[in-house]
Amino acid sequence: MSQKLNPPYSDIDSQRLIGPHPITGRNVVIINSVAVNNTVGQRKMRFSITSLDDSSEDLDGLLPVKGTILRQMPGPDRPDYHLAAVDSPFVWKKEKKKISHVILAGHLVGAGLSPTMRSVGVGIAYVLDDAVLSDATLDFKKCFYAAIGFVDASP
């Protein structure tokens, strides 16, 4: 199923029915919500990590972590990973490495990132290899899964 939506959601590219939810039986739809270079009008989509569920000591004292989603990229298991730059790079204490980019992905199937998102659960991974910035697909070996958090759209 593919459908173009009207503004203000014209940046949403398509919807894809993936079948019934195993518990509720309702149909689950994946919304590719950050297409066309992740822009809203002419600007990139902004986000704010507001809280953490699965804690990362590196991020705990920095909340909210704000940044800009640069682009969506496919990974080996799903098409909707998002490469993002954080406004204030921080140090990953375990490896003593400066982190300037993260990967965000909806924690639940169908939990897309959008310009109107509020408290969307996401997996957060640190980008460890700058090659990810130009790679066409995400390679998990170049990232470190750090936390589960919640994000809001940010101005």
C-alpha positions, -999 to 999 in steps of 0.1 A, spaced: 0 0 0 15 33 -10 -1 66 -4 10 103 -7 -2 124 23 -12 160 23 8 188 40 20 192 67 31 156 62 42 159 26 77 147 37 62 113 45 69 91 16 48 60 19 31 35 41 36 -2 40 13 -28 55 33 -56 72 4 -76 86 -14 -83 119 2 -75 153 9 -109 171 -10 -98 202 -37 -73 192 -44 -87 158 -46 -52 144 -28 -45 111 6 -30 116 17 -3 92 53 10 88 53 47 79 85 58 62 83 92 79 117 107 73 122 105 35 136 130 10 168 138 30 148 140 62 138 176 55 107 194 67 103 221 41 139 231 35 153 223 70 165 191 85 144 175 112 155 183 147 151 160 177 157 159 215 164 128 235 144 136 266 147 105 287 163 71 289 147 37 297 178 15 293 204 38 308 237 49 294 259 66 319 274 86 291 240 102 283 225 103 317 239 137 328 235 153 294 198 151 289 182 165 269 205 156 240 195 176 210 205 172 174 196 170 137 186 139 117 208 140 86 193 111 67 176 77 68 196 47 59 188 10 56 205 -16 78 209 -54 74 175 -60 92 153 -30 85 152 1 63 146 28 88 177 37 107 185 74 110 219 90 111 219 121 133 245 147 144 243 157 181 246 195 188 271 189 217 295 160 211 303 140 243 328 114 254 320 77 255 336 70 288 342 33 283 363 38 252 373 75 258 360 84 223 343 116 213 308 109 199 294 134 175 269 112 156 243 87 167 220 62 150 183 64 160 157 37 152 122 33 164 122 8 192 89 -7 182 79 -17 147 60 12 131 73 38 156 86 62 130 104 95 135 84 124 123 83 162 126 54 159 152 68 130 173 64 131 211 80 105 234 88 80 206 109 51 219 141 46 200 173 26 201 203 48 203 237 37 189 270 56 189 287 60 156 323 48 161 336 50 125 331 82 105 328 60 73 291 56 84 286 93 75 290 84 38 280 47 37 249 38 18 238 12 43 244 8 80 271 -16 92 266 -26 128 303 -31 133 308 6 130 284 15 158 278 6 195 243 1 208 241 23 238 206 28 251 169 29 247 155 64 249 126 86 241 127 114 216 106 145 208 107 166 177 126 198 185 124 232 169 
